[in-house]
């Protein structure tokens, strides 16, 4: 099921049950094991994001997979940032370009695939994370291996992986099939969620 600003996902060939638009209420997300949030900070989708609600959802046992550009606008300075053990994002100044994804050693072991980003993309990647076994790099940027474009994190020390953050404009990733496969792999092998057959 999906809740978003888009009125008709069937137009995009997506077989989903569209259940509404705007900020999903806690009683809706509480029915699910995982929230996959694809945000761009474009056409008002940032207004639907509620980082406090998502942090509470994770604290209650839910899992969050955030994937989108301008990551700092959604996460910088939030409890969810702290729970993900991120210490610094690139600033959301509209000029931080993510050029592509290179799997880390962990990402490679999981079978994640690399991809280019076909246009200038404000990825606002992650600058630094805590030195902790509860956070691990999944992707670095294709031109600056010091920029982190994806992580997995455990909000509770020694617990399950329950937060994934991937930066970059996902809809211009090339090849697109690689990123779709990565989403399925991360849902299944990192977060322990059976991915839907089609999305």
NORFEN-V82724 format. One record per residue. PHI is phi in whole degrees, -180 to 180 (NA if undefined). OMEGA is omega as a letter, one per 30 degrees, with the letter a starting at -180 (none if undefined). Layout:
# NORFEN-V82724
phi=(PHI;PHI)
omega=(OMEGA;OMEGA)
This chain:
# NORFEN-V82724
phi=(NA;-138;-128;-163;-82;-81;-78;-147;-73;-60;-64;-99;75;-103;-89;-135;-98;-79;-105;154;-133;90;-70;-70;-67;-58;-72;-80;-66;-65;-83;-119;-79;-149;-113;-101;-108;-107;-118;-123;54;-148;55;86;-70;-63;-64;-84;-81;-132;-64;-65;-62;-67;-64;-64;-63;-65;-60;-86;112;-79;-124;-122;-120;-98;-140;175;-83;51;-56;-60;-61;-87;-122;-62;79;-101;-62;-64;-61;-64;-64;-88;63;-91;-103;-160;-104;-61;-65;-86;-106;78;-131;-91;-93;-98;-103;164;-118;-121;-62;-75;-59;-65;-60;-64;-62;-79;88;-70;-111;-81;-158;-91;-111;-81;-141;-53;-137;-73;-89;43;-64;-91;-83;-152;-129;-65;-83;-151;-71;-94;-146;-145;-80;-103;-139;-113;-81;-68;-112;-136;-66;-79;-86;-93;-105;-167;-138;-123;-146;-110;-70;-115;-54;78;-84;-86;-64;-133;-135;-127;-126;-127;-99;128;-79;-63;-79;-118;-75;-133;-82;-61;-63;-64;-72;-63;-63;-61;-60;-61;-63;-65;-58;-76;-96;-103;-95;72;-114;-69;-70;-64;-65;-150;-162)
omega=(a;l;a;l;a;a;a;l;l;l;l;l;a;l;a;l;a;a;l;a;l;a;l;l;a;a;l;a;l;l;a;l;a;l;l;a;l;a;a;a;a;l;l;a;l;a;a;a;l;a;l;l;a;l;l;l;l;l;l;l;l;l;a;l;l;a;l;l;l;a;a;a;a;a;a;l;a;l;l;l;l;a;l;l;l;a;l;l;l;a;l;a;l;a;a;a;l;a;l;a;l;l;l;l;l;l;l;l;l;a;l;a;l;l;l;l;a;l;l;a;l;a;a;a;a;l;a;l;l;l;a;l;a;l;a;l;l;a;l;a;a;a;l;a;l;l;l;l;l;l;l;a;l;a;l;a;l;a;l;l;a;l;l;l;l;a;l;a;a;a;l;l;a;g;a;a;l;a;l;l;l;l;l;a;a;l;a;a;l;a;l;a;l;a;l;a;a;l;none)
